[in-house]
């Protein structure tokens, strides 16, 4: 991918975020979060693999729920640099913080289908990746406060783009028993007839220190910043969550294809 195009995209998204954040009418809510994540990929052939994932997202670092996310998918490796994935996610979001995402202060379920393409590249000692994702999200909603279960699931569409950069520490390449630094930024844009206030849905920035034990196991952890705009207004004012905290990722990559 042309890296000038990537630069222009990042500048554009930054300008959008800055414009939104400059509004004086917004309400700001601050939370301290902790995300503890498992990612497992199981290669079943040269081209195909199974992706599994669970994200244990907590508020107040660990003590309260923020979100539970289970995601599964099928990978197709087009070539050494391009991978496609189709999958499904089951998400449960809880009423955390001073201004919950759900206006009735209830937790809600989301059923999500997604299509993803990841492009990887290498420039000198830097490993670069560009991830593009489309999501079709059926988000649970309550038609009145007396209900104990969601009775509506409107369809929301979302586009995501993530740019990630990794650099090895003390060596020139990320190999076994190597530490590395990773930095990423991901922007979320809502679209379609059911999008509400949050066309700009959220932005995430992560700074991670990682360690590759082997081709099959990597562990990384560090700082996460999540800026999220609610899809509704409170007292005619837009609401932004500013969530800062820790993120820990455990990554596993195994081959289960029959040996010839």
Secondary structure, DSSP 8 states (H G I E B T S, - for coil): --HHHHHHHHHHHHHHHHHHHT-TT-EEEEEEEEEEEEEEEEE-SSSEEEEEEEEEEEETTTTEEEEEEEEEEEEEE-SSSEEEEEEEEEEEE---SSS-SSTTS--EEEEEEEEEEEEEEEETTEEEEEEEEEEEEEEEE-SSTT-SS--EEEEEEEEEEEEEEEEESSSSS--TTEEEEEEEEEEEEEESTT--S-SEEEEEEEEEEEEEEETTEEEEEEEEEEEEEEEEEETTEEEEEEEEEEEEEEEEEEE-S---
